């Protein structure tokens, strides 16, 4: 949990992906996130959190479905959405917080 708090304290946007290995929509987010990282480079950090391995963290953040994506900056939750998010929408959303 401390590592998570340190991670989201970043002054660049941090996209947190709460996912599960068994989740089909989560697997379809993987190439979207990889492309987003390629496009944004050092302007964005992406953290993938497996809800089955980090149940307490998922519960603390009230993750009820996967994938759940959140954007943090300076420890503040700026955006949250569950389900698959298309690359264009995700890129546009992140650019609001750069």
Secondary structure, 3 states (H helix, E strand, C coil): CHHHHHHHCCCCEEEEEEECCCCHHHHHHHHHHHHHHHHHHHHEEEEEEECCCCHHHHHHCCCCCCCEEEEEECCEEEEEEECCCCHHHHHHHHHCCC
